Amino acid sequence: MSIRRRLLAAAGGALALVTMGWAAWEVLDRAFPLPLPDRLAVSDEVFDRYGALLRTFAMPDGRWRLATRLEDVDPQFIGMLIAYEDKRFWHHRGVDGLALLRAAGQLAANGRIVSGGSTLSMQLARLIEPRRSRSLGTKLRQMLRALQIEGRLSKEQILAHYLTLAPYGGNLEGVRAASLAYFGKEPRRLTVAEAALLVGLPQLPEKRRPDRHTAAAHHARDRVLARAVESGLLDEREAARAALEPVPAVRLAMPALAPHATEAAVRNHPATSGRRLTLSRSVQEGLTEVAREAARKLGSRVSIAMVLADAMTGEILGEVGSADYFDPRRSGWIDMTASLRSPGSTLKPFIYGLAFEQGVVAQDTLIEDRPADFGGYRPKNFDMGYQGDVSVRQALQLSLNVPAVRLLDAVGPARLTARFRQAGVTPVLPPGEAPGLAIGLGGVGISLRDLVQLYTGLSNGGRARRLRNGAEAMEPAPLANGTILEPAAAWQVADILSGVRPPPGASRRGLAYKTGTSYGYRDAWSVGFDGRHVLGVWVGRADSGSVPGLSGYETAAPILFEAFARSGLAGVPLRRPPAGAFRTARNDLPVTLERFALPGDTAGAAAAAEPAPKIVFPPDGARVDLGNATSDASPLVLKLQGGRAPFRWLANGRPLAKVERRRSTTWQPDGTGYSTLTVIDAAGRAASVRVFVE
């Protein structure tokens, strides 16, 4: 047979062997499928708005196993890992023949196993299919599994799986879990010493646990550093500096920020990976620490809740459901941001806002703070004392009860609750009861989240924003309207609240805020805002028990200012007054705004026989066409019926030029759009219409 034929025959035989071998491999691969799921089971995680980890949950069996990508880990760690465990990782196909020969030689020379010759692919095979024995058969099985792994996964995927599954002692699996447990940070920011330690632990995870066997962990880390020097990854001086760093001797708790919100995110989005909330981790950390410190001072049963939101978007940046989620004495598992409680005096600003909007009062209008009877309802002030005649500004800043009820009686409880609903909040009344005057002093149920949502309207020029943190089962639809007050009225309220004296020791920070205390010292509230952010604080017992000495100003307000300071958020100036909004000095007030009085009061007794004023033209909701609505256009004639002269007319909260004794006057609009026209008679009774000028 010629040489050519022999070569062809040899080549054919070799091809046949390869074909048979491949066919046999295919049969074996199908007969013994790789037990590797398409997606590894990992711990649930919830992240903040910037991707920082807020909380991770243990798996059902108690293990901490966090999903890990290559980009989640410091590249120097990857380099050390490959240099120490499998230096030809990028070149072999699952089994490193040279490493096996070296291991066999070491076994023969030393009479014991010095190195196993396992590649990272073989180690991954052992992790997904654990075997207790270290027999030759077990090693052979790992080699075959490694070949299967290399056929299914890319090198990057193999590394990612190893980094997720590698054992680190106890119930820790994967480099992210270990980095968080021993260093309190993600592995993308490891130092050289930290990276070396985490490379060296998985070989003997229980015997090298830093929290139990510090010396063994220290020795393992130094071996990795020495191998990194041999491989050229580190110079000797850098390795020597790293070797001087101490090994952590304590295992840290896993991140558990915003426990109520993160639990809701997992519960409402069970199939979602990488859940993100609108919270900011830095803000959340600041608020959580403030709540814990304050609760320790207030007693073992007192809890604290906080909500900090962006008033322009409604996004919640920080949310504390209780002072300590794991404290049974405080019933810490109850989310007090969502619990219905009596809001005390915190709804008063919206009563005053409606009064400003309707032109019933100005900031310096005098109002009586004296005992009064409203059909059998006799409100009293918190300190059981009375101030006599005070300005509206003083009445709100001092949170006087009687003036607030007088104004609520004038604007109407039904109108107030209608505005709340328009802002997306429905306060809860006792079954079968209609809105009454008691809601102005806390006689209604409302949650902290809803209260903060109402206050976004004060910070945001009268437009409330629906609060959301991303944990909701379904993102709520945006508010159709959201207007809780007209811009001018919202500014008047904010201007008054910005003048409230801060609690002792607190800096002003440009905040406007209001406090409240519910009946029986059960709830203390403080809600504050600047030009962008709203923060609400609740203090009390989750079981509604009384807390002697609890009050909004003494208890909740200091927490509010401290939480704002430690949130890390820059202060934003309050909004500038909108067009037509201003504060009129008392001497410049029209006679009808000098003093507020209801029919039946001394000031209104003379007008009892007169019907209340009513604007008959233009009617409410009318569209008025005045041509181009400029100074050259014809003025609009205003007519009213009833009332007692003289009459003061206001357009968008701003008084017209003169007081009229006749029941008609004229008004020259300064532009197109919606306008509110109000007339006030000598008894302080008012009527308003809203028109659209075209």
Secondary structure, DSSP 8 states (H G I E B T S, - for coil): --HHHHHHHHHHHHHHHHHHHHHHHHHHHHHS-----SS-----EEE-TTS-EEEE---TTS-EE----GGGS-HHHHHHHHHHH-TTTTTSSS--HHHHHHHHHHHHHHSS-S-----HHHHHHHHHS--S---HHHHHHHHHHHHHHHHHS-HHHHHHHHHHH-B-STTEESHHHHHHHHHSS-GGG--HHHHHHHHHSTTSTTTT-TTT-HHHHHHHHHHHHHHHHHTTSS-HHHHHHHHTS----S-----B-SHHHHHHHHHH-TT-SSEE-S--HHHHHHHHHHHHHHHHHH-TT-EEEEEEEETTT-BEEEEESSS-TT-GGGTTTS-TTSS-B--TTTTHHHHHHHHHHTTS--TT-EEEES---BTTB----TTS---EEEEHHHHHHTT-HHHHHHHHHHH-HHHHHHHHHHTT---B--TT----GGGGGT-SBB-HHHHHHHHHHHHTTTB----B-S-SSS-----S--BSS-HHHHHHHHHHHTTS---TT---TT-EEEEEE-TTS-EEEEEEE-SSEEEEEEEE-TT----TT--IIIIIHHHHHHHHHHT-----------TT-----GGGS-GGGSB---TTSGGGGGGTTS---EEEES-TT-EE--TT-STTS--EEEEEES--SSBEEEETTEE-SS-BSSSEEEE--SSSEEEEEEEE-TTS-EEEEEEEE-
